[in-house]
Amino acid sequence: MRRPRTRTLLSLGIPLLVVVLLLGAWGIDTDDDERSHRNVTLAGEDVGGLTRAGVAERVAALAGEFGGTEVQIDTGGRTIETVAEDLSLAIDEEATVDAVMDRGRESPALTQPLRWIGSFVTPLTVTPVYRVRPDQLTLALAWLEGEDARQPVEPSIVGSPQAVRIQGGEAGRALDPDTVADKLLGAAAAGEDPITIGVVPESRDPQVTDEAAQALAEEATALTATPFRVNVLDRTATFEVAEMRAWLGSEVTGDEIALTFDHEAMDAALRDRIGSLGDAEPQDARFTVEGGAVRIIPAVEGRVCCAADAAEVMEASILAGESTTMVEPEINEPDLTTAEAEALGVREPVGTTVDWQGRSQVRSFTTYHPCCAARVSNIHRIADLVRGALVLPGETFSVNGHVGQRTREKGFVEAGAIANGEHVNEVGGGVSQFATTLFNAAFFAGLPFGEYQAHSEWFDRYPRGREATMGWEHPDLQFVNDTPYGILIWTSYTDTSITVTLYSTQHAWGEQTGQTESRSGAACTSVTTTRTIHHPDGTTTTDTVSARYRDAGATSCNG
């Protein structure tokens, strides 16, 4: 008697079980939202079950191929042949990837299992999403149409002394980019290959009407009805109506027309009217010594007409209806400002006190010579050229680098010198006495030396073993400013002496604490001079300078 009930349960249970199993399979198969639905096709290609990155890769490949798709545009009189990418017709890759990932998930939840079952029989197709860039398409069509097209001419503003007038616009005849775009997108979505569309050129009006241009011209006439004045510091430039109106023009953006100003002409006119504002080139702060005291000659800014935004300022004032405006000059800052010079600490002679040839050398050094020889002119000339040189902290001062080659054009004369062991006459002879004087000033100021070389024979007008010679380009005389302060080289002279004083803030100082001599070769003597440097923190260090002198009558150390 229970058999009918069993059959009833089976007849109900088996279908229910099938439904449950199908729902379970659907749930498992569609649970991964990071992958596309099964059996999704894009332009005939299976893209089902792929990650978003995988879909993007397929779409990118498809987009690359599509760019070369042939396009034919029948204009009624001719056929324009090109390719999709030249018209900016392309697959919108991001939108197409979104469409693939959403396919199969866009229907209501209750019907999604049925669509899933259907996907085993019928693929879920996706059409690529296409796009056109209007600006690029407009330019491409103008180029492709060539002489067959007549582009509309926008109205423009023309300035004249009497009034600002307009040049009227003109209608054109050409393909309408919007119409072309719509047909291209439709044909691409339909899968046409090649893409063939028919578009007839049509009359195209300017985007701006003559009425709008005339209204702007009347406004510009009113804005330029009276002279315009520009003040730059204490100078004023006045521009008459005719000149102002010559600056005017117009530009069209979309369906708007706006005034333009010829900034280049405005800048040139302003520079011409204002003229010089004084020193165009900036002047660095400089040091001088008066009565033994250091004085700073203030820096001077370079000023020229006018600042880079001068024309923009003038334009803004004219548009605001103003008759006068102010423009700033262009300021060129000096490399060394007055404040920077003051911070360098150049305030006093530096070094120590020593005796030389029976005379006390107080934080300076002086060497002596007979009066009036040609070499004295060269000593004075190089002293003039070096006087006032400023050596910043960390810099190396080079006499050759500062003075350059000694030439007649620079004021040097021919005088005695030593070349290759021989006494000769050359332009600039005698400047080594200046080099020796500077060498000793730096020696007692405790400054390190760069390149230097002693004379090849000793003259008693120089401290033995503690002197330097000069040549071009070598030997050079160099010293290093290893202090935190600037160093000013100041020179002075008489008919019989040359003095070098270094001005800074007293930092380290040096003293000669030893000297040894030894034979070098058959006919030379090497002299090594030891210097002890006293540092601000109370510590001391030593270094040496060296010289090698030939014996009297010898031309080399070999005898």
CORJO-V762981 format. One line per field, one symbol per residue. psi: psi as a letter, one per 20 degrees, with the letter a starting at -180 (. if undefined). burial: + if it has 24 or more other ideal C-beta (glycine too) atoms within 12 Angstrom, else -. A space follows every 10 residues. Layout:
psi=???
burial=???
This chain:
psi=iighhghggg hhhghggggg gghggggghj hniiqqqqkp qolippkqjq rhhgghgggg gghghhhjpq ppoojhirpp parghhjjpr pngghggggg hipijirqhh ihhghgghih gpqoqppqpq qpogghgggg ghghhciiqo qqpqqrppqq hgrpaqoqrp qaorpohggg gghghghghi jporppqppp qrppqqhpqh ghhhhhghgh ghhkiqqpqp pocjqppppr gggghiiqar qpockqpqqq qnhghggghg hghhbqjcoh pqpqqrqrpo kiqpppoqqp qppqpaqhjg hhggghgghi jqiqrppqrp poqqhorggh ghiikoiqqq baprppljqp oolrpprqqq qjrhhhhhgh ghghhhpipp oqpiqpppgh hghaporhhj jqrprqrpok iqprpqpjpi ihhgggghgh ghgijkqqqd prprqiqppi iqppimrqrq rpiqqrpqqp njrjrqppop qrraijqppp pppbpperqq qpjqpqqqqo ahkqpppppp ppporhjirq rqrqqqqppq qpiqirii.
burial=---------- ---------- -----+--++ ----++++++ +++-+-++++ ----++-++- -++--++-++ +++-+----+ -+++++++++ +++--++-++ +-+++----- --+-++--+- --++-+++++ ++----++-+ ++-++---+- ++-++++++- ---+++--+- ---++++-++ +-+++-+++- ----+-+-+- +--+-+-+-+ -+++-++-++ +-++---+++ +++---+-+- +-+++-++++ -+----++++ +---+++-++ +-++--+--- ---++++-+- ---+-+--++ +-+++++--+ +-+++-+++- ----+-+-++ ---+-+---- +--+++++++ ++-+-+---- +-+++++++- ---+++++++ ++++++++++ +++-++++++ -++-++---- -++-++++-- -----+++++ ++++++++++ ++++++++++ +++++++++- ++++++++++ ++--++++++ +++-++++++ +++---++++ ++++++++++ ++-------- ---++++++- +-+------- --++++++++ ---------
